[in-house]
Amino acid sequence: MSLRLRIALGSVIAGAAVLALKYLAYVLTGSVALYSDALESIVNVASSFATLLAVWYAAKPADSNHPYGHDKAEYFAAVLVGVMIVLAALSIFNAAWEGYHATETADYTVKGLAVNGLASVLNCGWAVLLIRFGRKNGSPALEADGQHLMTDVVTSVGVLVGVILVFLTGWRQLDSLLAGLVGLNVLWSGWTLMKASVSGLMDEAASTDVQDMLRGLISEHGEGAIEAHDLRTRLAGRLTFVDFHLVVPGEMSVDAAHDICDRIEQAIGKSLPGARVTIHVEPEHKAKHSGIVVL
């Protein structure tokens, strides 16, 4: 089992542990706000499981039906997570509405609040690990899962502070209002996540910094060529696809032009791990002279 897959499996286990702790905190207190916090953790477990399946599928090697690999499966998982987050937000709104009109008063025990705090600490540690690992290894699904968990941490801390205020002030309705605020935050989190994932599915280009780096590498290692143009990039999970046209003198041999392409591909591969480079070689008299001038 790869490290990426073990991390994804760990998210499912950690999510289940956090869910158990938060639900225990709700049982001990009866707080609607803590219930909404626990409800979001159900989504965390479901989304982590979806991420696990996506990471497993994305790791499969390219085949005849998917010659560019399966990495985009992670974006589909991220979109699915976003949908589930939005559904959780709607459930939280319903719980908050019912709690606002309820007549029962929650029992804000220190033990229940401590259990909820412990769950938040566990969530925060795992979220930081996921975000760092996802960014370092180019895994949008794992990074999205980590960002979602970090949002959950922020809302959990807010809920905990608010519940303490309810305990101190005796204002029961504040508990339901806090649940509603949690729902709004969760809703925004789901929308942001879906928006970012859809960009990946739409073949979003690499960042400006990456494109500038590619231009520099082509210029630096393209000695013997005349120019390069029509540079294009697209992201697919941990992979970055790069293609451009390389203009060479018309009398240059195929072997010499191939050597130039090899130099450029090796330089890009060292600076941008996971890059897939395609170079279209053009003779000078058939090229359109625009783009990156290769010195």
Secondary structure, DSSP 8 states (H G I E B T S, - for coil): --HHHHHHHHHHHHHHHHHHHHHHHHHHH--HHHHHHHHHHHHHHHHHHHHHHHHHHHTS---SS-TT-STTHHHHHHHHHHHHHHHHHHHHHHHHHHHHT--------HHHHHHHHHHHHHHHHHHHHHHHHHHHHT-HHHHHHHHHHHHHHHHHHHHHHHHHHHHHH--THHHHHHHHHHHHHHHHHHHHHHHHHHHHHTT----HHHHHHHHHHHHHH-TT--EEEEEEEEEETTEEEEEEEEEE-TT--HHHHHHHHHHHHHHHHHHSTTEEEEEEEEEGGG----SEE--
